[in-house]
Amino acid sequence: MIPCPSPIICSTGFLCPASGIWESIGAFKTTSPISKGTKMPAYCGKKIQWKLVQIG
């Protein structure tokens, strides 16, 4: 896997622009592997923003 050089951010419900490891933005942190073209998930039932931290 390759670290992501510049921040790519995507919100819950939008299609994932790049496969890799995504980290939630906000007070509670979690990571999730998400594949390109799938819908970005909610976290604990809430819409959030995700930041790509590792391309893969």
CHARMM internal coordinates of N, CA and C (Angstrom, degrees):
IC EDIT
DIST 1 N 1 CA 1.4416
DIST 1 CA 1 C 1.5223
ANGL 1 N 1 CA 1 C 110.21
DIST 1 C 2 N 1.3186
ANGL 1 CA 1 C 2 N 115.07
DIHE 1 N 1 CA 1 C 2 N 151.00
DIST 2 N 2 CA 1.4553
ANGL 1 C 2 N 2 CA 121.75
DIHE 1 CA 1 C 2 N 2 CA -176.53
DIST 2 CA 2 C 1.5296
ANGL 2 N 2 CA 2 C 108.98
DIHE 1 C 2 N 2 CA 2 C -116.17
DIST 2 C 3 N 1.3426
ANGL 2 CA 2 C 3 N 118.27
DIHE 2 N 2 CA 2 C 3 N 130.49
DIST 3 N 3 CA 1.4711
ANGL 2 C 3 N 3 CA 119.38
DIHE 2 CA 2 C 3 N 3 CA 175.42
DIST 3 CA 3 C 1.5243
ANGL 3 N 3 CA 3 C 110.76
DIHE 2 C 3 N 3 CA 3 C -60.62
DIST 3 C 4 N 1.3124
ANGL 3 CA 3 C 4 N 116.67
DIHE 3 N 3 CA 3 C 4 N 148.01
DIST 4 N 4 CA 1.4625
ANGL 3 C 4 N 4 CA 121.58
DIHE 3 CA 3 C 4 N 4 CA -179.96
DIST 4 CA 4 C 1.5251
ANGL 4 N 4 CA 4 C 109.27
DIHE 3 C 4 N 4 CA 4 C -83.43
DIST 4 C 5 N 1.3570
ANGL 4 CA 4 C 5 N 118.66
DIHE 4 N 4 CA 4 C 5 N 118.56
DIST 5 N 5 CA 1.4618
ANGL 4 C 5 N 5 CA 121.38
DIHE 4 CA 4 C 5 N 5 CA -175.32
DIST 5 CA 5 C 1.5280
ANGL 5 N 5 CA 5 C 114.62
DIHE 4 C 5 N 5 CA 5 C -71.25
DIST 5 C 6 N 1.3206
ANGL 5 CA 5 C 6 N 118.36
DIHE 5 N 5 CA 5 C 6 N -32.29
DIST 6 N 6 CA 1.4657
ANGL 5 C 6 N 6 CA 120.50
DIHE 5 CA 5 C 6 N 6 CA 179.05
DIST 6 CA 6 C 1.5291
ANGL 6 N 6 CA 6 C 108.31
DIHE 5 C 6 N 6 CA 6 C -130.27
DIST 6 C 7 N 1.3238
ANGL 6 CA 6 C 7 N 117.18
DIHE 6 N 6 CA 6 C 7 N 148.40
DIST 7 N 7 CA 1.4613
ANGL 6 C 7 N 7 CA 118.96
DIHE 6 CA 6 C 7 N 7 CA -174.86
DIST 7 CA 7 C 1.5254
ANGL 7 N 7 CA 7 C 113.37
DIHE 6 C 7 N 7 CA 7 C -67.03
DIST 7 C 8 N 1.3211
ANGL 7 CA 7 C 8 N 114.89
DIHE 7 N 7 CA 7 C 8 N 131.05
DIST 8 N 8 CA 1.4538
ANGL 7 C 8 N 8 CA 122.30
DIHE 7 CA 7 C 8 N 8 CA 171.68
DIST 8 CA 8 C 1.5228
ANGL 8 N 8 CA 8 C 104.65
DIHE 7 C 8 N 8 CA 8 C -117.35
DIST 8 C 9 N 1.3228
ANGL 8 CA 8 C 9 N 116.26
DIHE 8 N 8 CA 8 C 9 N 121.92
DIST 9 N 9 CA 1.4658
ANGL 8 C 9 N 9 CA 121.28
DIHE 8 CA 8 C 9 N 9 CA -176.00
DIST 9 CA 9 C 1.5183
ANGL 9 N 9 CA 9 C 108.59
DIHE 8 C 9 N 9 CA 9 C -119.75
DIST 9 C 10 N 1.3429
ANGL 9 CA 9 C 10 N 115.36
DIHE 9 N 9 CA 9 C 10 N 140.42
DIST 10 N 10 CA 1.4564
ANGL 9 C 10 N 10 CA 121.51
DIHE 9 CA 9 C 10 N 10 CA -179.99
DIST 10 CA 10 C 1.5291
ANGL 10 N 10 CA 10 C 108.44
DIHE 9 C 10 N 10 CA 10 C -145.44
DIST 10 C 11 N 1.3209
ANGL 10 CA 10 C 11 N 116.96
DIHE 10 N 10 CA 10 C 11 N 146.08
DIST 11 N 11 CA 1.4631
ANGL 10 C 11 N 11 CA 121.79
DIHE 10 CA 10 C 11 N 11 CA -177.35
DIST 11 CA 11 C 1.5197
ANGL 11 N 11 CA 11 C 112.29
DIHE 10 C 11 N 11 CA 11 C -100.72
DIST 11 C 12 N 1.3253
ANGL 11 CA 11 C 12 N 115.53
DIHE 11 N 11 CA 11 C 12 N 157.66
DIST 12 N 12 CA 1.4624
ANGL 11 C 12 N 12 CA 123.24
DIHE 11 CA 11 C 12 N 12 CA 174.92
DIST 12 CA 12 C 1.5266
ANGL 12 N 12 CA 12 C 109.99
DIHE 11 C 12 N 12 CA 12 C -48.77
DIST 12 C 13 N 1.3297
ANGL 12 CA 12 C 13 N 115.36
DIHE 12 N 12 CA 12 C 13 N 135.38
DIST 13 N 13 CA 1.4586
ANGL 12 C 13 N 13 CA 121.27
DIHE 12 CA 12 C 13 N 13 CA 176.18
DIST 13 CA 13 C 1.5206
ANGL 13 N 13 CA 13 C 114.57
DIHE 12 C 13 N 13 CA 13 C 93.88
DIST 13 C 14 N 1.3217
ANGL 13 CA 13 C 14 N 118.36
DIHE 13 N 13 CA 13 C 14 N -20.25
DIST 14 N 14 CA 1.4644
ANGL 13 C 14 N 14 CA 121.62
DIHE 13 CA 13 C 14 N 14 CA 177.96
DIST 14 CA 14 C 1.5281
ANGL 14 N 14 CA 14 C 109.26
DIHE 13 C 14 N 14 CA 14 C -86.59
DIST 14 C 15 N 1.3324
ANGL 14 CA 14 C 15 N 116.38
DIHE 14 N 14 CA 14 C 15 N 158.73
DIST 15 N 15 CA 1.4553
ANGL 14 C 15 N 15 CA 120.17
DIHE 14 CA 14 C 15 N 15 CA 178.34
DIST 15 CA 15 C 1.5209
ANGL 15 N 15 CA 15 C 110.27
DIHE 14 C 15 N 15 CA 15 C -74.80
DIST 15 C 16 N 1.3204
ANGL 15 CA 15 C 16 N 115.83
DIHE 15 N 15 CA 15 C 16 N 137.09
DIST 16 N 16 CA 1.4558
ANGL 15 C 16 N 16 CA 122.44
DIHE 15 CA 15 C 16 N 16 CA -178.91
DIST 16 CA 16 C 1.5345
ANGL 16 N 16 CA 16 C 109.17
DIHE 15 C 16 N 16 CA 16 C -65.51
DIST 16 C 17 N 1.3450
ANGL 16 CA 16 C 17 N 117.76
DIHE 16 N 16 CA 16 C 17 N 125.84
DIST 17 N 17 CA 1.4561
ANGL 16 C 17 N 17 CA 120.75
DIHE 16 CA 16 C 17 N 17 CA -177.84
DIST 17 CA 17 C 1.5269
ANGL 17 N 17 CA 17 C 114.69
DIHE 16 C 17 N 17 CA 17 C -81.60
DIST 17 C 18 N 1.3454
ANGL 17 CA 17 C 18 N 117.86
DIHE 17 N 17 CA 17 C 18 N -17.08
DIST 18 N 18 CA 1.4674
ANGL 17 C 18 N 18 CA 120.80
DIHE 17 CA 17 C 18 N 18 CA -177.60
DIST 18 CA 18 C 1.5246
ANGL 18 N 18 CA 18 C 109.66
DIHE 17 C 18 N 18 CA 18 C -157.05
DIST 18 C 19 N 1.3332
ANGL 18 CA 18 C 19 N 116.23
DIHE 18 N 18 CA 18 C 19 N 137.44
DIST 19 N 19 CA 1.4625
ANGL 18 C 19 N 19 CA 120.58
DIHE 18 CA 18 C 19 N 19 CA 177.34
DIST 19 CA 19 C 1.5187
ANGL 19 N 19 CA 19 C 110.43
DIHE 18 C 19 N 19 CA 19 C -70.77
DIST 19 C 20 N 1.3258
ANGL 19 CA 19 C 20 N 115.78
DIHE 19 N 19 CA 19 C 20 N 144.11
DIST 20 N 20 CA 1.4558
ANGL 19 C 20 N 20 CA 120.06
DIHE 19 CA 19 C 20 N 20 CA 176.46
DIST 20 CA 20 C 1.5092
ANGL 20 N 20 CA 20 C 112.58
DIHE 19 C 20 N 20 CA 20 C 158.14
DIST 20 C 21 N 1.3185
ANGL 20 CA 20 C 21 N 115.05
DIHE 20 N 20 CA 20 C 21 N -162.21
DIST 21 N 21 CA 1.4572
ANGL 20 C 21 N 21 CA 121.76
DIHE 20 CA 20 C 21 N 21 CA 177.92
DIST 21 CA 21 C 1.5240
ANGL 21 N 21 CA 21 C 107.52
DIHE 20 C 21 N 21 CA 21 C -97.31
DIST 21 C 22 N 1.3119
ANGL 21 CA 21 C 22 N 116.10
DIHE 21 N 21 CA 21 C 22 N 125.28
DIST 22 N 22 CA 1.4515
ANGL 21 C 22 N 22 CA 123.07
DIHE 21 CA 21 C 22 N 22 CA -178.55
DIST 22 CA 22 C 1.5219
ANGL 22 N 22 CA 22 C 109.10
DIHE 21 C 22 N 22 CA 22 C -112.73
DIST 22 C 23 N 1.3356
ANGL 22 CA 22 C 23 N 116.44
DIHE 22 N 22 CA 22 C 23 N 143.71
DIST 23 N 23 CA 1.4622
ANGL 22 C 23 N 23 CA 122.16
DIHE 22 CA 22 C 23 N 23 CA 179.64
DIST 23 CA 23 C 1.5262
ANGL 23 N 23 CA 23 C 108.88
DIHE 22 C 23 N 23 CA 23 C -119.57
DIST 23 C 24 N 1.3262
ANGL 23 CA 23 C 24 N 115.57
DIHE 23 N 23 CA 23 C 24 N 138.92
DIST 24 N 24 CA 1.4600
ANGL 23 C 24 N 24 CA 119.57
DIHE 23 CA 23 C 24 N 24 CA 178.47
DIST 24 CA 24 C 1.5248
ANGL 24 N 24 CA 24 C 110.20
DIHE 23 C 24 N 24 CA 24 C -69.06
DIST 24 C 25 N 1.3220
ANGL 24 CA 24 C 25 N 115.86
DIHE 24 N 24 CA 24 C 25 N 149.43
DIST 25 N 25 CA 1.4594
ANGL 24 C 25 N 25 CA 122.13
DIHE 24 CA 24 C 25 N 25 CA 176.50
DIST 25 CA 25 C 1.5219
ANGL 25 N 25 CA 25 C 107.08
DIHE 24 C 25 N 25 CA 25 C -105.46
DIST 25 C 26 N 1.3136
ANGL 25 CA 25 C 26 N 117.06
DIHE 25 N 25 CA 25 C 26 N 126.95
DIST 26 N 26 CA 1.4576
ANGL 25 C 26 N 26 CA 120.64
DIHE 25 CA 25 C 26 N 26 CA 179.19
DIST 26 CA 26 C 1.5104
ANGL 26 N 26 CA 26 C 111.32
DIHE 25 C 26 N 26 CA 26 C 140.07
DIST 26 C 27 N 1.3363
ANGL 26 CA 26 C 27 N 115.31
DIHE 26 N 26 CA 26 C 27 N -166.71
DIST 27 N 27 CA 1.4637
ANGL 26 C 27 N 27 CA 121.61
DIHE 26 CA 26 C 27 N 27 CA -174.93
DIST 27 CA 27 C 1.5309
ANGL 27 N 27 CA 27 C 112.79
DIHE 26 C 27 N 27 CA 27 C -66.81
DIST 27 C 28 N 1.3205
ANGL 27 CA 27 C 28 N 117.20
DIHE 27 N 27 CA 27 C 28 N -38.76
DIST 28 N 28 CA 1.4631
ANGL 27 C 28 N 28 CA 121.10
DIHE 27 CA 27 C 28 N 28 CA -178.58
DIST 28 CA 28 C 1.5187
ANGL 28 N 28 CA 28 C 108.94
DIHE 27 C 28 N 28 CA 28 C -102.22
DIST 28 C 29 N 1.3215
ANGL 28 CA 28 C 29 N 116.68
DIHE 28 N 28 CA 28 C 29 N 123.10
DIST 29 N 29 CA 1.4644
ANGL 28 C 29 N 29 CA 121.50
DIHE 28 CA 28 C 29 N 29 CA -176.36
DIST 29 CA 29 C 1.5179
ANGL 29 N 29 CA 29 C 111.33
DIHE 28 C 29 N 29 CA 29 C -100.75
DIST 29 C 30 N 1.3141
ANGL 29 CA 29 C 30 N 114.46
DIHE 29 N 29 CA 29 C 30 N 137.20
DIST 30 N 30 CA 1.4509
ANGL 29 C 30 N 30 CA 121.92
DIHE 29 CA 29 C 30 N 30 CA 171.65
DIST 30 CA 30 C 1.5243
ANGL 30 N 30 CA 30 C 106.62
DIHE 29 C 30 N 30 CA 30 C -149.36
DIST 30 C 31 N 1.3215
ANGL 30 CA 30 C 31 N 116.15
DIHE 30 N 30 CA 30 C 31 N 159.06
DIST 31 N 31 CA 1.4566
ANGL 30 C 31 N 31 CA 120.50
DIHE 30 CA 30 C 31 N 31 CA 174.84
DIST 31 CA 31 C 1.5229
ANGL 31 N 31 CA 31 C 108.36
DIHE 30 C 31 N 31 CA 31 C -124.57
DIST 31 C 32 N 1.3284
ANGL 31 CA 31 C 32 N 114.57
DIHE 31 N 31 CA 31 C 32 N 156.87
DIST 32 N 32 CA 1.4576
ANGL 31 C 32 N 32 CA 119.40
DIHE 31 CA 31 C 32 N 32 CA -179.69
DIST 32 CA 32 C 1.5240
ANGL 32 N 32 CA 32 C 109.61
DIHE 31 C 32 N 32 CA 32 C -154.35
DIST 32 C 33 N 1.3440
ANGL 32 CA 32 C 33 N 116.78
DIHE 32 N 32 CA 32 C 33 N 136.89
DIST 33 N 33 CA 1.4721
ANGL 32 C 33 N 33 CA 118.54
DIHE 32 CA 32 C 33 N 33 CA 172.11
DIST 33 CA 33 C 1.5321
ANGL 33 N 33 CA 33 C 108.31
DIHE 32 C 33 N 33 CA 33 C -77.71
DIST 33 C 34 N 1.3178
ANGL 33 CA 33 C 34 N 116.93
DIHE 33 N 33 CA 33 C 34 N 126.91
DIST 34 N 34 CA 1.4645
ANGL 33 C 34 N 34 CA 121.13
DIHE 33 CA 33 C 34 N 34 CA -178.10
DIST 34 CA 34 C 1.5244
ANGL 34 N 34 CA 34 C 107.92
DIHE 33 C 34 N 34 CA 34 C -132.62
DIST 34 C 35 N 1.3325
ANGL 34 CA 34 C 35 N 115.56
DIHE 34 N 34 CA 34 C 35 N 134.65
DIST 35 N 35 CA 1.4635
ANGL 34 C 35 N 35 CA 121.43
DIHE 34 CA 34 C 35 N 35 CA -178.27
DIST 35 CA 35 C 1.5226
ANGL 35 N 35 CA 35 C 111.66
DIHE 34 C 35 N 35 CA 35 C -91.77
DIST 35 C 36 N 1.3204
ANGL 35 CA 35 C 36 N 115.51
DIHE 35 N 35 CA 35 C 36 N 145.12
DIST 36 N 36 CA 1.4694
ANGL 35 C 36 N 36 CA 122.08
DIHE 35 CA 35 C 36 N 36 CA 177.61
DIST 36 CA 36 C 1.5223
ANGL 36 N 36 CA 36 C 109.88
DIHE 35 C 36 N 36 CA 36 C -53.93
DIST 36 C 37 N 1.3312
ANGL 36 CA 36 C 37 N 115.84
DIHE 36 N 36 CA 36 C 37 N 134.91
DIST 37 N 37 CA 1.4630
ANGL 36 C 37 N 37 CA 121.24
DIHE 36 CA 36 C 37 N 37 CA 176.40
DIST 37 CA 37 C 1.5108
ANGL 37 N 37 CA 37 C 114.91
DIHE 36 C 37 N 37 CA 37 C 92.37
DIST 37 C 38 N 1.3470
ANGL 37 CA 37 C 38 N 118.42
DIHE 37 N 37 CA 37 C 38 N -10.86
DIST 38 N 38 CA 1.4632
ANGL 37 C 38 N 38 CA 120.29
DIHE 37 CA 37 C 38 N 38 CA 176.64
DIST 38 CA 38 C 1.5250
ANGL 38 N 38 CA 38 C 108.99
DIHE 37 C 38 N 38 CA 38 C -90.34
DIST 38 C 39 N 1.3311
ANGL 38 CA 38 C 39 N 116.36
DIHE 38 N 38 CA 38 C 39 N 158.14
DIST 39 N 39 CA 1.4605
ANGL 38 C 39 N 39 CA 119.75
DIHE 38 CA 38 C 39 N 39 CA 178.97
DIST 39 CA 39 C 1.5233
ANGL 39 N 39 CA 39 C 110.09
DIHE 38 C 39 N 39 CA 39 C -72.59
DIST 39 C 40 N 1.3233
ANGL 39 CA 39 C 40 N 115.48
DIHE 39 N 39 CA 39 C 40 N 137.55
DIST 40 N 40 CA 1.4602
ANGL 39 C 40 N 40 CA 120.83
DIHE 39 CA 39 C 40 N 40 CA 176.99
DIST 40 CA 40 C 1.5258
ANGL 40 N 40 CA 40 C 108.04
DIHE 39 C 40 N 40 CA 40 C -67.82
DIST 40 C 41 N 1.3342
ANGL 40 CA 40 C 41 N 116.92
DIHE 40 N 40 CA 40 C 41 N 132.74
DIST 41 N 41 CA 1.4618
ANGL 40 C 41 N 41 CA 120.40
DIHE 40 CA 40 C 41 N 41 CA -174.71
DIST 41 CA 41 C 1.5296
ANGL 41 N 41 CA 41 C 114.09
DIHE 40 C 41 N 41 CA 41 C -80.53
DIST 41 C 42 N 1.3180
ANGL 41 CA 41 C 42 N 113.75
DIHE 41 N 41 CA 41 C 42 N 163.43
DIST 42 N 42 CA 1.4637
ANGL 41 C 42 N 42 CA 121.38
DIHE 41 CA 41 C 42 N 42 CA 170.29
DIST 42 CA 42 C 1.5319
ANGL 42 N 42 CA 42 C 106.86
DIHE 41 C 42 N 42 CA 42 C -83.20
DIST 42 C 43 N 1.3211
ANGL 42 CA 42 C 43 N 116.70
DIHE 42 N 42 CA 42 C 43 N 167.28
DIST 43 N 43 CA 1.4641
ANGL 42 C 43 N 43 CA 121.24
DIHE 42 CA 42 C 43 N 43 CA 176.25
DIST 43 CA 43 C 1.5168
ANGL 43 N 43 CA 43 C 107.87
DIHE 42 C 43 N 43 CA 43 C -127.51
DIST 43 C 44 N 1.3186
ANGL 43 CA 43 C 44 N 116.12
DIHE 43 N 43 CA 43 C 44 N 120.85
DIST 44 N 44 CA 1.4716
ANGL 43 C 44 N 44 CA 122.05
DIHE 43 CA 43 C 44 N 44 CA -176.65
DIST 44 CA 44 C 1.5315
ANGL 44 N 44 CA 44 C 110.63
DIHE 43 C 44 N 44 CA 44 C 54.31
DIST 44 C 45 N 1.3374
ANGL 44 CA 44 C 45 N 116.22
DIHE 44 N 44 CA 44 C 45 N 37.31
DIST 45 N 45 CA 1.4605
ANGL 44 C 45 N 45 CA 121.47
DIHE 44 CA 44 C 45 N 45 CA 177.14
DIST 45 CA 45 C 1.5216
ANGL 45 N 45 CA 45 C 115.13
DIHE 44 C 45 N 45 CA 45 C 78.11
DIST 45 C 46 N 1.3275
ANGL 45 CA 45 C 46 N 117.88
DIHE 45 N 45 CA 45 C 46 N 7.33
DIST 46 N 46 CA 1.4638
ANGL 45 C 46 N 46 CA 121.03
DIHE 45 CA 45 C 46 N 46 CA -177.76
DIST 46 CA 46 C 1.5264
ANGL 46 N 46 CA 46 C 111.04
DIHE 45 C 46 N 46 CA 46 C -117.45
DIST 46 C 47 N 1.3368
ANGL 46 CA 46 C 47 N 115.15
DIHE 46 N 46 CA 46 C 47 N 145.92
DIST 47 N 47 CA 1.4581
ANGL 46 C 47 N 47 CA 120.45
DIHE 46 CA 46 C 47 N 47 CA 174.96
DIST 47 CA 47 C 1.5203
ANGL 47 N 47 CA 47 C 108.22
DIHE 46 C 47 N 47 CA 47 C -72.88
DIST 47 C 48 N 1.3317
ANGL 47 CA 47 C 48 N 115.40
DIHE 47 N 47 CA 47 C 48 N 133.22
DIST 48 N 48 CA 1.4635
ANGL 47 C 48 N 48 CA 120.87
DIHE 47 CA 47 C 48 N 48 CA -179.19
DIST 48 CA 48 C 1.5189
ANGL 48 N 48 CA 48 C 109.83
DIHE 47 C 48 N 48 CA 48 C -138.64
DIST 48 C 49 N 1.3174
ANGL 48 CA 48 C 49 N 115.28
DIHE 48 N 48 CA 48 C 49 N 176.34
DIST 49 N 49 CA 1.4561
ANGL 48 C 49 N 49 CA 121.25
DIHE 48 CA 48 C 49 N 49 CA 171.84
DIST 49 CA 49 C 1.5191
ANGL 49 N 49 CA 49 C 108.20
DIHE 48 C 49 N 49 CA 49 C -106.58
DIST 49 C 50 N 1.3333
ANGL 49 CA 49 C 50 N 114.64
DIHE 49 N 49 CA 49 C 50 N 145.35
DIST 50 N 50 CA 1.4523
ANGL 49 C 50 N 50 CA 122.57
DIHE 49 CA 49 C 50 N 50 CA 179.80
DIST 50 CA 50 C 1.5185
ANGL 50 N 50 CA 50 C 109.32
DIHE 49 C 50 N 50 CA 50 C -118.10
DIST 50 C 51 N 1.3313
ANGL 50 CA 50 C 51 N 116.61
DIHE 50 N 50 CA 50 C 51 N 146.70
DIST 51 N 51 CA 1.4753
ANGL 50 C 51 N 51 CA 122.56
DIHE 50 CA 50 C 51 N 51 CA 177.39
DIST 51 CA 51 C 1.5229
ANGL 51 N 51 CA 51 C 107.95
DIHE 50 C 51 N 51 CA 51 C -120.77
DIST 51 C 52 N 1.3232
ANGL 51 CA 51 C 52 N 117.14
DIHE 51 N 51 CA 51 C 52 N 129.37
DIST 52 N 52 CA 1.4607
ANGL 51 C 52 N 52 CA 121.57
DIHE 51 CA 51 C 52 N 52 CA 177.08
DIST 52 CA 52 C 1.5200
ANGL 52 N 52 CA 52 C 108.99
DIHE 51 C 52 N 52 CA 52 C -71.80
DIST 52 C 53 N 1.3501
ANGL 52 CA 52 C 53 N 116.81
DIHE 52 N 52 CA 52 C 53 N 122.08
DIST 53 N 53 CA 1.4616
ANGL 52 C 53 N 53 CA 120.17
DIHE 52 CA 52 C 53 N 53 CA -178.80
DIST 53 CA 53 C 1.5222
ANGL 53 N 53 CA 53 C 112.60
DIHE 52 C 53 N 53 CA 53 C -111.28
DIST 53 C 54 N 1.3377
ANGL 53 CA 53 C 54 N 117.24
DIHE 53 N 53 CA 53 C 54 N -18.79
DIST 54 N 54 CA 1.4589
ANGL 53 C 54 N 54 CA 120.07
DIHE 53 CA 53 C 54 N 54 CA 179.94
DIST 54 CA 54 C 1.5282
ANGL 54 N 54 CA 54 C 108.99
DIHE 53 C 54 N 54 CA 54 C -150.74
DIST 54 C 55 N 1.3260
ANGL 54 CA 54 C 55 N 116.25
DIHE 54 N 54 CA 54 C 55 N 121.68
DIST 55 N 55 CA 1.4618
ANGL 54 C 55 N 55 CA 121.69
DIHE 54 CA 54 C 55 N 55 CA -179.85
DIST 55 CA 55 C 1.5226
ANGL 55 N 55 CA 55 C 108.51
DIHE 54 C 55 N 55 CA 55 C -78.24
DIST 55 C 56 N 1.3094
ANGL 55 CA 55 C 56 N 116.07
DIHE 55 N 55 CA 55 C 56 N 138.87
DIST 56 N 56 CA 1.4564
ANGL 55 C 56 N 56 CA 118.02
DIHE 55 CA 55 C 56 N 56 CA 178.87
DIST 56 CA 56 C 1.4103
ANGL 56 N 56 CA 56 C 112.25
DIHE 55 C 56 N 56 CA 56 C -178.93
END
COOR INIT
IC SEED 1 N 1 CA 1 C
IC BUILD
